[in-house]
Amino acid sequence: MADTRATHRATNAGPGRLLIAVYILFAIAATSRAGLQIATKFDQAPVAYLLSAVAALIYIVAAVGLARAGHAGRRVALACCSVELVGVLGVGVLSLVDPGLFPDETVWSGFGSGYGYIPLLLPVLGLLWLWRTRAATRPHA
């Protein structure tokens, strides 16, 4: 009977490094934006500004998960990318259907249109990268 051993390709190597860099860039951008908005005009659109802060936190944790590259890091990155995709799709739809819900834009408003739709593309790329680097089961001799 053949023994199998699961091996993961590193999420922090090759194109994964670029993905991590983009997550870090968006973490900085979303954190800066949310911090400024919360500090200066929170009463104008608290939900929008808190959603931007949530997006920033997700970007930070996803970057760390991808950078760690181990089993736990993969699980964290998978959870973050999944929540991020649901968030950008949900907020994107809501911001188009009822613009009054968000008096000011969030990172995810209009599917991330204010950021060149990268917030919509980022979790898809993250999930694809996690899938591509998933465990490969190979026989052990």
DSSP file (Angstrom, degrees, kcal/mol; ACC not computed):
  #  RESIDUE AA STRUCTURE BP1 BP2  ACC     N-H-->O    O-->H-N    N-H-->O    O-->H-N    TCO  KAPPA ALPHA  PHI   PSI    X-CA   Y-CA   Z-CA
    1    1 A M              0   0    0      0, 0.0     2,-0.3     0, 0.0     0, 0.0   0.000 360.0 360.0 360.0 130.3    0.0    0.0    0.0
    2    2 A A        -     0   0    0      1,-0.0     2,-0.3   137,-0.0   139,-0.1  -0.575 360.0-136.9 -82.2 135.6    1.4    3.3   -1.0
    3    3 A D  E     -A  140   0A   0    137,-1.0   137,-3.4    -2,-0.3     2,-0.4  -0.676  18.6-147.4 -84.9 143.0    1.8    6.1    1.5
    4    4 A T  E     -A  139   0A   0     -2,-0.3     2,-0.4   135,-0.2   133,-0.1  -0.890   9.8-165.2-114.8 147.8    0.8    9.6    0.4
    5    5 A R  E     -A  138   0A   0    133,-1.9   133,-1.5    -2,-0.4     2,-0.5  -0.995  14.3-139.3-132.2 126.8    2.3   12.8    1.5
    6    6 A A  E     -A  137   0A   0     -2,-0.4     2,-0.4   131,-0.2   131,-0.2  -0.726  21.9-174.3 -87.6 129.9    0.7   16.2    0.9
    7    7 A T  E     -A  136   0A   0    129,-1.7   129,-2.6    -2,-0.5     2,-0.4  -0.980  10.5-150.4-125.1 138.9    3.1   18.9   -0.1
    8    8 A H        -     0   0    0     -2,-0.4     2,-0.4   127,-0.2   126,-0.2  -0.845  13.7-132.4-104.7 140.1    2.2   22.6   -0.5
    9    9 A R        -     0   0    0    124,-1.1     2,-0.1   125,-0.4   124,-0.0  -0.742  45.0 -94.6 -83.1 143.6    3.9   24.9   -2.9
   10   10 A A    >   -     0   0    0     -2,-0.4     3,-0.7     1,-0.2     6,-0.2  -0.325  23.7-154.6 -65.7 134.5    4.7   28.1   -1.1
   11   11 A T  T 3  S+     0   0    0      1,-0.2    -1,-0.2    58,-0.2    57,-0.1   0.624  93.3  59.1 -79.5 -13.7    2.2   30.9   -1.3
   12   12 A N  T 3  S+     0   0    0     55,-0.1     2,-0.3     4,-0.1    -1,-0.2   0.145  92.2  83.8-103.5  20.1    5.0   33.5   -0.7
   13   13 A A  S X  S-     0   0    0     -3,-0.7     3,-2.2     3,-0.0     5,-0.1  -0.808  91.2 -11.1-118.1 161.1    7.2   32.5   -3.7
   14   14 A G  T >> S+     0   0    0     -2,-0.3     3,-1.7     1,-0.3     4,-0.6  -0.246 136.4   1.3  56.1-132.0    7.1   33.6   -7.3
   15   15 A P  H 3> S+     0   0    0      0, 0.0     4,-2.1     0, 0.0    -1,-0.3   0.720 123.2  75.0 -60.7 -20.4    3.9   35.4   -8.3
   16   16 A G  H <> S+     0   0    0     -3,-2.2     4,-2.6     1,-0.2    -2,-0.2   0.833  88.3  59.2 -60.7 -32.0    2.8   35.1   -4.6
   17   17 A R  H <> S+     0   0    0     -3,-1.7     4,-2.2     2,-0.2    -1,-0.2   0.904 105.7  47.4 -64.0 -40.8    5.3   37.8   -3.7
   18   18 A L  H  X S+     0   0    0     -4,-0.6     4,-2.4    -3,-0.2    -2,-0.2   0.914 111.1  51.7 -65.6 -42.3    3.6   40.3   -6.1
   19   19 A L  H  X S+     0   0    0     -4,-2.1     4,-2.3     1,-0.2    -2,-0.2   0.918 110.5  48.3 -60.3 -44.4    0.2   39.3   -4.6
   20   20 A I  H  X S+     0   0    0     -4,-2.6     4,-2.5     1,-0.2    -1,-0.2   0.904 110.0  52.5 -62.3 -41.6    1.5   39.9   -1.1
   21   21 A A  H  X S+     0   0    0     -4,-2.2     4,-2.6     2,-0.2    -2,-0.2   0.900 109.6  48.4 -61.9 -41.2    2.9   43.3   -2.2
   22   22 A V  H  X S+     0   0    0     -4,-2.4     4,-2.7     2,-0.2     5,-0.2   0.908 110.6  51.3 -67.1 -40.9   -0.4   44.4   -3.6
   23   23 A Y  H  X S+     0   0    0     -4,-2.3     4,-2.2     2,-0.2    -2,-0.2   0.916 111.3  48.1 -60.3 -42.0   -2.2   43.3   -0.4
   24   24 A I  H  X S+     0   0    0     -4,-2.5     4,-2.4     2,-0.2    -2,-0.2   0.921 110.9  51.0 -64.9 -43.0    0.3   45.3    1.6
   25   25 A L  H  X S+     0   0    0     -4,-2.6     4,-2.5     1,-0.2    -2,-0.2   0.921 113.1  45.0 -58.9 -44.7   -0.2   48.3   -0.7
   26   26 A F  H  X S+     0   0    0     -4,-2.7     4,-2.9     2,-0.2     5,-0.3   0.830 109.3  56.3 -71.5 -30.5   -4.0   48.1   -0.3
   27   27 A A  H  X S+     0   0    0     -4,-2.2     4,-2.3    -5,-0.2     5,-0.2   0.927 110.8  44.5 -62.7 -43.9   -3.7   47.6    3.4
   28   28 A I  H  X S+     0   0    0     -4,-2.4     4,-2.5     2,-0.2     5,-0.2   0.935 116.2  46.5 -65.0 -46.5   -1.8   50.8    3.7
   29   29 A A  H  X S+     0   0    0     -4,-2.5     4,-2.5     2,-0.2    -2,-0.2   0.935 116.4  43.0 -63.0 -47.3   -4.2   52.7    1.3
   30   30 A A  H  X S+     0   0    0     -4,-2.9     4,-2.8     2,-0.2     5,-0.3   0.883 114.5  50.5 -69.3 -37.6   -7.3   51.4    3.1
   31   31 A T  H  X S+     0   0    0     -4,-2.3     4,-2.7    -5,-0.3     5,-0.2   0.926 113.1  46.2 -64.7 -44.2   -5.9   52.0    6.6
   32   32 A S  H  X S+     0   0    0     -4,-2.5     4,-2.4    -5,-0.2     5,-0.2   0.938 115.5  45.8 -62.7 -47.6   -4.9   55.5    5.7
   33   33 A R  H  X S+     0   0    0     -4,-2.5     4,-2.6    -5,-0.2     5,-0.2   0.952 116.5  43.7 -61.8 -51.1   -8.2   56.3    4.1
   34   34 A A  H  X S+     0   0    0     -4,-2.8     4,-3.1     1,-0.2     5,-0.3   0.911 113.3  52.2 -63.0 -42.7  -10.3   54.8    6.9
   35   35 A G  H  X S+     0   0    0     -4,-2.7     4,-2.2    -5,-0.3    -1,-0.2   0.928 112.6  44.3 -60.0 -45.7   -8.2   56.4    9.6
   36   36 A L  H  X S+     0   0    0     -4,-2.4     4,-2.2    -5,-0.2     5,-0.3   0.925 115.9  47.1 -64.9 -44.9   -8.5   59.8    8.1
   37   37 A Q  H  X S+     0   0    0     -4,-2.6     4,-2.4    -5,-0.2    -2,-0.2   0.911 114.1  46.7 -65.1 -42.7  -12.2   59.5    7.5
   38   38 A I  H  X S+     0   0    0     -4,-3.1     4,-0.7    -5,-0.2    -1,-0.2   0.890 116.1  46.1 -66.8 -38.0  -12.9   58.1   10.9
   39   39 A A  H  < S+     0   0    0     -4,-2.2    -2,-0.2    -5,-0.3    -1,-0.2   0.829 125.5  27.0 -73.5 -32.4  -10.8   60.8   12.6
   40   40 A T  H  < S+     0   0    0     -4,-2.2    -3,-0.2    -5,-0.2    -2,-0.2   0.752 136.8   8.9-107.7 -26.8  -12.2   63.8   10.6
   41   41 A K  H >X  +     0   0    0     -4,-2.4     3,-1.6    -5,-0.3     4,-0.8  -0.028  68.8 139.3-149.7  39.7  -15.8   63.0    9.5
   42   42 A F  G >< S+     0   0    0     -4,-0.7     3,-0.6     1,-0.3     7,-0.2   0.847  72.5  60.8 -55.6 -38.5  -17.0   59.8   11.1
   43   43 A D  G 34 S+     0   0    0      1,-0.2    -1,-0.3     2,-0.2    -5,-0.1   0.681  95.8  63.3 -67.1 -17.5  -20.5   61.2   11.7
   44   44 A Q  G <4 S-     0   0    0     -3,-1.6    -1,-0.2     1,-0.2    -2,-0.2   0.868 129.2  -6.1 -76.2 -37.4  -21.1   61.8    8.0
   45   45 A A    <X  +     0   0    0     -4,-0.8     4,-2.2    -3,-0.6     5,-0.2  -0.377  68.3 166.9-157.3  67.3  -20.9   58.1    6.9
   46   46 A P  H  > S+     0   0    0      0, 0.0     4,-2.5     0, 0.0     5,-0.2   0.865  79.0  51.9 -59.7 -38.8  -19.9   55.8    9.8
   47   47 A V  H  > S+     0   0    0      1,-0.2     4,-2.3     2,-0.2     5,-0.2   0.935 110.9  47.6 -63.8 -45.4  -20.9   52.6    8.1
   48   48 A A  H  > S+     0   0    0      1,-0.2     4,-1.8     2,-0.2    59,-0.3   0.914 114.4  46.1 -61.4 -43.4  -18.9   53.4    5.0
   49   49 A Y  H  X S+     0   0    0     -4,-2.2     4,-1.7     1,-0.2    -1,-0.2   0.874 112.4  49.5 -71.4 -36.6  -15.8   54.4    7.0
   50   50 A L  H  X S+     0   0    0     -4,-2.5     4,-2.4    -5,-0.2    -1,-0.2   0.864 108.4  54.4 -68.7 -35.3  -16.0   51.3    9.2
   51   51 A L  H  X S+     0   0    0     -4,-2.3     4,-2.6    -5,-0.2    -2,-0.2   0.893 106.9  51.0 -63.9 -38.8  -16.3   49.1    6.1
   52   52 A S  H  X S+     0   0    0     -4,-1.8     4,-2.2     2,-0.2    -1,-0.2   0.885 109.7  50.3 -64.0 -37.5  -13.1   50.6    4.8
   53   53 A A  H  X S+     0   0    0     -4,-1.7     4,-2.2     2,-0.2    -2,-0.2   0.894 110.0  50.1 -66.8 -39.4  -11.5   49.9    8.1
   54   54 A V  H  X S+     0   0    0     -4,-2.4     4,-2.5     2,-0.2    -2,-0.2   0.923 109.8  51.0 -63.1 -44.1  -12.7   46.3    7.9
   55   55 A A  H  X S+     0   0    0     -4,-2.6     4,-2.5     1,-0.2    -2,-0.2   0.917 109.2  51.5 -58.8 -43.2  -11.3   46.0    4.4
   56   56 A A  H  X S+     0   0    0     -4,-2.2     4,-2.2     1,-0.2    -1,-0.2   0.918 109.9  48.8 -60.3 -44.4   -8.0   47.3    5.6
   57   57 A L  H  X S+     0   0    0     -4,-2.2     4,-2.6     1,-0.2     5,-0.2   0.905 111.0  50.3 -63.0 -41.9   -7.9   44.7    8.4
   58   58 A I  H  X S+     0   0    0     -4,-2.5     4,-2.7     1,-0.2     5,-0.2   0.910 109.6  51.2 -63.3 -42.1   -8.7   42.0    5.9
   59   59 A Y  H  X S+     0   0    0     -4,-2.5     4,-2.2     2,-0.2    -2,-0.2   0.909 111.4  48.0 -61.4 -41.8   -5.9   43.1    3.6
   60   60 A I  H  X S+     0   0    0     -4,-2.2     4,-2.1     2,-0.2    -2,-0.2   0.950 114.8  43.8 -63.6 -49.8   -3.4   43.1    6.4
   61   61 A V  H  X S+     0   0    0     -4,-2.6     4,-2.6     1,-0.2    -2,-0.2   0.879 112.8  52.5 -66.9 -37.7   -4.4   39.6    7.7
   62   62 A A  H  X S+     0   0    0     -4,-2.7     4,-2.8    -5,-0.2     5,-0.2   0.919 108.8  50.6 -62.8 -43.2   -4.5   38.2    4.1
   63   63 A A  H  X S+     0   0    0     -4,-2.2     4,-2.3    -5,-0.2    -2,-0.2   0.917 111.8  47.4 -61.1 -43.3   -1.0   39.5    3.4
   64   64 A V  H  X S+     0   0    0     -4,-2.1     4,-2.1     2,-0.2    -2,-0.2   0.921 112.0  50.4 -64.3 -43.9    0.3   37.9    6.6
   65   65 A G  H  X S+     0   0    0     -4,-2.6     4,-1.3     1,-0.2    -2,-0.2   0.925 113.0  45.0 -60.8 -45.5   -1.4   34.6    5.8
   66   66 A L  H  < S+     0   0    0     -4,-2.8    -1,-0.2     1,-0.2    -2,-0.2   0.882 113.3  51.3 -65.5 -37.6    0.0   34.5    2.3
   67   67 A A  H  < S+     0   0    0     -4,-2.3    -1,-0.2    -5,-0.2    -2,-0.2   0.830 104.0  56.8 -70.4 -32.3    3.4   35.5    3.6
   68   68 A R  H  < S-     0   0    0     -4,-2.1    -1,-0.2    -5,-0.2    -2,-0.2   0.876  81.1-169.9 -68.9 -36.8    3.5   32.8    6.3
   69   69 A A     <  +     0   0    0     -4,-1.3   -58,-0.2     1,-0.2    -1,-0.1   0.354  42.3 113.7  67.4  -4.8    3.0   30.1    3.6
   70   70 A G  S  > S-     0   0    0     -5,-0.2     4,-2.5   -60,-0.1     5,-0.2  -0.176  87.5 -86.7 -85.1-174.5    2.3   27.3    6.1
   71   71 A H  H  > S+     0   0    0      1,-0.2     4,-2.1     2,-0.2     5,-0.2   0.925 129.4  45.9 -60.5 -46.5   -0.9   25.4    6.7
   72   72 A A  H  > S+     0   0    0      1,-0.2     4,-2.4     2,-0.2    -1,-0.2   0.907 112.2  51.5 -64.8 -41.3   -2.2   28.0    9.2
   73   73 A G  H  > S+     0   0    0      1,-0.2     4,-2.7     2,-0.2    -1,-0.2   0.895 109.0  51.0 -61.6 -40.7   -1.2   30.9    6.9
   74   74 A R  H  X S+     0   0    0     -4,-2.5     4,-2.7     2,-0.2    -1,-0.2   0.912 110.3  49.0 -62.4 -43.2   -3.1   29.2    4.0
   75   75 A R  H  X S+     0   0    0     -4,-2.1     4,-2.4     2,-0.2    -2,-0.2   0.913 112.7  47.5 -64.8 -42.0   -6.2   28.8    6.1
   76   76 A V  H  X S+     0   0    0     -4,-2.4     4,-2.7     2,-0.2    -2,-0.2   0.934 113.7  47.4 -62.9 -46.9   -6.1   32.4    7.2
   77   77 A A  H  X S+     0   0    0     -4,-2.7     4,-2.9     1,-0.2     5,-0.2   0.896 111.4  51.4 -63.0 -40.5   -5.5   33.7    3.7
   78   78 A L  H  X S+     0   0    0     -4,-2.7     4,-2.1     2,-0.2    -1,-0.2   0.925 111.7  46.6 -62.3 -45.0   -8.4   31.5    2.4
   79   79 A A  H  X S+     0   0    0     -4,-2.4     4,-2.7     2,-0.2     5,-0.2   0.931 114.9  47.2 -62.6 -45.6  -10.7   32.8    5.0
   80   80 A C  H  X S+     0   0    0     -4,-2.7     4,-2.9     1,-0.2    -2,-0.2   0.931 112.7  47.5 -63.7 -46.5   -9.7   36.4    4.3
   81   81 A C  H  X S+     0   0    0     -4,-2.9     4,-2.3     2,-0.2    -1,-0.2   0.881 113.8  48.9 -63.4 -37.6   -9.9   36.1    0.5
   82   82 A S  H  X S+     0   0    0     -4,-2.1     4,-2.3    -5,-0.2    -2,-0.2   0.942 114.2  43.6 -67.2 -48.2  -13.4   34.5    0.8
   83   83 A V  H  X S+     0   0    0     -4,-2.7     4,-2.8     1,-0.2    -2,-0.2   0.902 113.7  53.1 -63.0 -40.5  -14.7   37.1    3.2
   84   84 A E  H  X S+     0   0    0     -4,-2.9     4,-2.9    -5,-0.2     5,-0.2   0.914 109.0  48.3 -61.0 -44.3  -13.2   39.8    1.1
   85   85 A L  H  X S+     0   0    0     -4,-2.3     4,-2.2     2,-0.2     5,-0.2   0.925 113.4  46.7 -64.1 -44.8  -14.8   38.5   -2.1
   86   86 A V  H  X S+     0   0    0     -4,-2.3     4,-2.8     1,-0.2     5,-0.2   0.912 114.5  49.6 -61.6 -42.0  -18.2   38.3   -0.4
   87   87 A G  H  X S+     0   0    0     -4,-2.8     4,-3.0     2,-0.2     5,-0.4   0.934 111.6  45.3 -63.7 -48.1  -17.7   41.8    1.0
   88   88 A V  H  X S+     0   0    0     -4,-2.9     4,-1.7     1,-0.2    23,-0.3   0.873 117.0  45.9 -67.9 -35.4  -16.7   43.4   -2.2
   89   89 A L  H  X S+     0   0    0     -4,-2.2     4,-2.4    -5,-0.2     5,-0.2   0.930 116.7  44.7 -70.4 -44.3  -19.6   41.7   -4.1
   90   90 A G  H  X S+     0   0    0     -4,-2.8     4,-2.7    -5,-0.2     5,-0.2   0.950 118.6  40.7 -64.6 -50.4  -22.1   42.6   -1.4
   91   91 A V  H  X S+     0   0    0     -4,-3.0     4,-2.8    -5,-0.2    19,-0.5   0.882 114.0  55.7 -66.3 -37.4  -21.1   46.2   -0.9
   92   92 A G  H  X S+     0   0    0     -4,-1.7     4,-1.0    -5,-0.4    18,-0.3   0.933 112.0  41.6 -60.1 -46.6  -20.7   46.6   -4.6
   93   93 A V  H >X S+     0   0    0     -4,-2.4     4,-2.8     2,-0.2     3,-0.6   0.947 116.5  48.3 -65.7 -49.0  -24.3   45.5   -5.3
   94   94 A L  H 3X S+     0   0    0     -4,-2.7     4,-2.7     1,-0.2     7,-0.3   0.878 108.2  54.4 -61.1 -38.2  -25.7   47.4   -2.4
   95   95 A S  H 3< S+     0   0    0     -4,-2.8    -1,-0.2    -5,-0.2    -2,-0.2   0.774 115.2  40.4 -69.7 -24.1  -23.8   50.6   -3.4
   96   96 A L  H << S+     0   0    0     -4,-1.0    -2,-0.2    -3,-0.6    -1,-0.2   0.847 118.3  45.0 -88.1 -38.5  -25.3   50.4   -6.9
   97   97 A V  H  < S+     0   0    0     -4,-2.8    -2,-0.2     1,-0.3    -3,-0.2   0.911 133.9  13.3 -71.9 -43.7  -28.8   49.3   -5.9
   98   98 A D    ><  +     0   0    0     -4,-2.7     3,-2.3    -5,-0.3     4,-0.4  -0.691  64.1 178.8-136.5  82.1  -29.2   51.8   -3.0
   99   99 A P  G >  S+     0   0    0      0, 0.0     3,-1.2     0, 0.0    -1,-0.1   0.726  77.2  72.9 -57.8 -21.7  -26.5   54.5   -3.1
  100  100 A G  G 3  S+     0   0    0      1,-0.2    -5,-0.1    -3,-0.1     4,-0.0   0.705  81.9  70.5 -67.0 -18.8  -28.1   56.1    0.0
  101  101 A L  G <  S+     0   0    0     -3,-2.3    -1,-0.2    -7,-0.3   -53,-0.1   0.809 106.4  38.1 -65.7 -28.3  -26.8   53.3    2.1
  102  102 A F    <   -     0   0    0     -3,-1.2    -1,-0.3    -4,-0.4   -57,-0.1  -0.799  65.5-178.1-126.8  87.9  -23.3   54.7    1.7
  103  103 A P  S    S+     0   0    0      0, 0.0     2,-0.3     0, 0.0    -1,-0.1   0.750  81.4  29.0 -58.8 -23.0  -23.3   58.5    1.7
  104  104 A D  S    S-     0   0    0     -3,-0.1     2,-0.0   -59,-0.1   -56,-0.0  -0.946 101.3 -92.9-132.7 156.2  -19.5   58.3    1.1
  105  105 A E        -     0   0    0     -2,-0.3     2,-0.2     4,-0.1   -53,-0.1  -0.303  29.9-155.5 -72.2 150.3  -17.6   55.6   -0.8
  106  106 A T    >   -     0   0    0     -4,-0.1     3,-0.7   -55,-0.1     8,-0.2  -0.615  39.3 -98.3-106.4 175.6  -15.9   52.6    0.9
  107  107 A V  T 3  S+     0   0    0    -59,-0.3     8,-0.2     1,-0.2     7,-0.2   0.851 127.6  43.5 -60.6 -33.1  -13.0   50.7   -0.6
  108  108 A W  T >  S+     0   0    0      3,-0.1     3,-1.3     4,-0.1     4,-0.3   0.460  83.0 125.3 -96.0  -2.3  -15.5   48.2   -1.9
  109  109 A S  G X>>S+     0   0    0     -3,-0.7     3,-1.4     1,-0.3     4,-1.1  -0.273  83.6   9.2 -58.1 141.2  -18.2   50.6   -3.2
  110  110 A G  G 345S-     0   0    0    -19,-0.5     3,-0.4   -18,-0.3    -1,-0.3   0.843 136.8 -62.2  56.8  33.5  -19.0   50.0   -6.9
  111  111 A F  G <45S-     0   0    0     -3,-1.3     9,-0.5   -23,-0.3    -1,-0.3   0.788 102.4 -50.8  62.0  29.2  -17.0   46.8   -6.7
  112  112 A G  T X4>S+     0   0    0     -3,-1.4     5,-2.5    -4,-0.3     3,-1.9   0.747  89.7 152.0  83.5  24.3  -13.9   48.9   -5.9
  113  113 A S  G ><5 +     0   0    0     -4,-1.1     3,-1.5    -3,-0.4    -3,-0.1   0.822  68.0  61.7 -59.4 -32.0  -14.3   51.3   -8.8
  114  114 A G  G 3 <S+     0   0    0     -5,-0.6    -1,-0.3     1,-0.3    -6,-0.1   0.665 109.0  43.3 -67.9 -14.8  -12.5   54.0   -6.9
  115  115 A Y  G X 5S-     0   0    0     -3,-1.9     3,-1.3    -8,-0.2    -1,-0.3  -0.061 128.7 -92.3-119.6  29.6   -9.4   51.8   -6.9
  116  116 A G  T < 5S-     0   0    0     -3,-1.5    -3,-0.2     1,-0.3    -2,-0.1   0.785  71.4 -71.9  67.3  27.9   -9.6   50.6  -10.5
  117  117 A Y  T >><S+     0   0    0     -5,-2.5     4,-1.8     1,-0.1     3,-0.8   0.574 100.9 128.9  63.5  11.3  -11.6   47.5   -9.6
  118  118 A I  H <>  +     0   0    0     -3,-1.3     4,-3.2    -6,-0.4    -2,-0.1   0.870  64.5  62.4 -64.1 -35.8   -8.5   46.0   -8.0
  119  119 A P  H 34 S+     0   0    0      0, 0.0    -1,-0.2     0, 0.0    -7,-0.2   0.800 107.9  44.5 -60.4 -24.6  -10.5   45.3   -4.7
  120  120 A L  H <> S+     0   0    0     -3,-0.8     4,-0.7    -9,-0.5    -2,-0.2   0.860 117.6  43.4 -81.4 -38.8  -12.7   43.0   -6.9
  121  121 A L  H  X S+     0   0    0     -4,-1.8     4,-2.7     1,-0.2     5,-0.2   0.837 102.0  69.2 -74.9 -34.5   -9.8   41.3   -8.6
  122  122 A L  H  X S+     0   0    0     -4,-3.2     4,-2.6     1,-0.2     5,-0.2   0.902 100.2  43.2 -58.4 -50.1   -7.6   40.9   -5.6
  123  123 A P  H  > S+     0   0    0      0, 0.0     4,-2.7     0, 0.0    -1,-0.2   0.867 113.6  53.3 -67.6 -31.1   -9.6   38.2   -3.7
  124  124 A V  H  X S+     0   0    0     -4,-0.7     4,-2.5     2,-0.2    -2,-0.2   0.942 112.1  44.4 -64.5 -46.4  -10.2   36.3   -7.0
  125  125 A L  H  X S+     0   0    0     -4,-2.7     4,-2.6     2,-0.2    -1,-0.2   0.895 113.1  52.4 -63.7 -39.7   -6.4   36.3   -7.6
  126  126 A G  H  X S+     0   0    0     -4,-2.6     4,-2.4    -5,-0.2    -2,-0.2   0.928 111.3  45.3 -61.6 -45.6   -5.8   35.3   -4.0
  127  127 A L  H  X S+     0   0    0     -4,-2.7     4,-2.3     2,-0.2    -2,-0.2   0.897 113.4  50.3 -66.1 -40.0   -8.2   32.4   -4.2
  128  128 A L  H  X S+     0   0    0     -4,-2.5     4,-2.8     2,-0.2    -2,-0.2   0.908 111.0  49.3 -63.3 -40.7   -6.8   31.3   -7.5
  129  129 A W  H  X S+     0   0    0     -4,-2.6     4,-2.1     2,-0.2    -2,-0.2   0.909 110.9  49.4 -66.0 -41.4   -3.2   31.5   -6.1
  130  130 A L  H  < S+     0   0    0     -4,-2.4    -1,-0.2     2,-0.2    -2,-0.2   0.888 113.2  47.8 -63.8 -37.7   -4.3   29.5   -3.1
  131  131 A W  H >< S+     0   0    0     -4,-2.3     3,-1.4     1,-0.2    -2,-0.2   0.924 111.3  49.9 -67.0 -44.4   -5.9   26.9   -5.4
  132  132 A R  H 3< S+     0   0    0     -4,-2.8    -2,-0.2     1,-0.3    -1,-0.2   0.843 115.9  42.0 -64.5 -33.7   -2.8   26.7   -7.6
  133  133 A T  T 3< S+     0   0    0     -4,-2.1  -124,-1.1    -5,-0.2    -1,-0.3   0.187  90.0 132.3 -98.4  16.8   -0.5   26.2   -4.7
  134  134 A R  S <  S-     0   0    0     -3,-1.4  -125,-0.4     1,-0.2     2,-0.1  -0.025  70.6 -68.7 -63.0 170.7   -2.8   23.8   -2.9
  135  135 A A        -     0   0    0   -127,-0.2     2,-0.5  -129,-0.1  -127,-0.2  -0.388  45.2-153.6 -64.5 134.3   -1.6   20.5   -1.5
  136  136 A A  E     -A    7   0A   0   -129,-2.6  -129,-1.7    -3,-0.1     2,-0.5  -0.955   9.8-142.0-108.8 124.8   -0.5   18.0   -4.1
  137  137 A T  E     +A    6   0A   0     -2,-0.5  -131,-0.2  -131,-0.2  -133,-0.0  -0.751  26.4 176.1 -89.1 127.3   -0.8   14.4   -3.0
  138  138 A R  E     -A    5   0A   0   -133,-1.5  -133,-1.9    -2,-0.5     2,-0.1  -0.967  33.5-103.4-131.4 147.3    2.0   12.2   -4.3
  139  139 A P  E     -A    4   0A   0      0, 0.0     2,-0.5     0, 0.0  -135,-0.2  -0.383  29.5-141.0 -67.2 145.6    2.8    8.6   -3.6
  140  140 A H  E      A    3   0A   0   -137,-3.4  -137,-1.0     1,-0.1     0, 0.0  -0.939 360.0 360.0-109.7 124.6    5.7    7.9   -1.2
  141  141 A A              0   0    0     -2,-0.5    -1,-0.1  -139,-0.1  -137,-0.1   0.468 360.0 360.0 -83.9 360.0    8.0    5.1   -2.2
